[in-house]
Amino acid sequence: MQDRAAAWAQPRAAAWVRAQAAVVDPVAVVVVAVVVVAAAVVAAEAVEVADAVAGAEASMSDTQTFSIELQQREGFEFGVRFDWPGMPELVLDEPEPLGKRKGPNAARLVGAAVANCLAASLVFCLRNKFRQNPGPVRARATGRLERNDKGRYRIAGIDVVLSLSEKSGDMPHQERCLEQFEDFCIVTESIRRGIPVTVSVRDAAGETLEPAAARA
C-alpha cells in the first residue's frame, strides 16, 4: 500500500515541479514536492494501520465461551474451578442458618462481578484508550434483595459507586470516559438486558432428568 501511494505521488509531484520551475524558486518547488510525497507516504501508512486493525477485529470470533465447574464439599459449601490454568479455587457458601459463611454466596458474586466490570471498564478507558495514568479506582456495590409475587427473593437492583483517586478536571478525557465506559462493561450491560440461561439436570449415568410437566 505504501509503495503504491508513493508511486502515485512521485510522478505527479515531478510534473508539477517542472511546470513551476520557470516562475518559482526551484528550491521552494523541491521542498513542496518532498512534502507532497511525504504526505502520500504517511497517508499510505495510515491506511495500512487501519487495514491491520480491521483485519485483527475480523479475525476475532463473534462468539467466545468460558466454563466454570463447581463441586459440592459439604452442606452448601462449593468449590469453584475456573478454566484459566493456575487459577486458585474459589469457595462459595451460604450464610447461616443454611451454610457457615465460608465464602461469598451467589448474590454477592453477582454484585462483585458488576462492580469489577464497571471499574475495569473505566480504568481501560482512562489508561488504555486515552493514555492517562489514573490512581487506584475503588468500587462499592450495594445489592437489594426483594421478594417477588411468589415470595421468592430476587436481586431487585445493584447500586455501584466508583471512586477515583483524582479530583474532577485533574485528568484529561475524564468526561469522555464517563460518557462511554459503561457500554463496554460486559457483565453490567448483559444483566441490564437479561441473560438467557438454559438448565439441564443429569443423573449419575449421564441421563438428563426432566420434570413431570415436561414429560407429559
Buried (B, 14 or more C-beta within 10 A) or exposed (E): EBEEBBEEBBEEBEEBBEEBEEEEEEEEBEEBBEEBBEEBBEBBEEBEEEEEEEEEEEEEEEEEEEEEEEEEEEEBBBBBBBEEEEEEEBEBBBEEEEBBEBBBBEBBBBBBBBBBBBBBBBBBBBBEBBEBEBEEBEBEBEBEEEEEEEEEEEBEEBEBEBEBEBEEEEBEEBEEBBEEBBEBBEBBBEBEEEEEEEEEEEEEEEEEEEEEEEEE
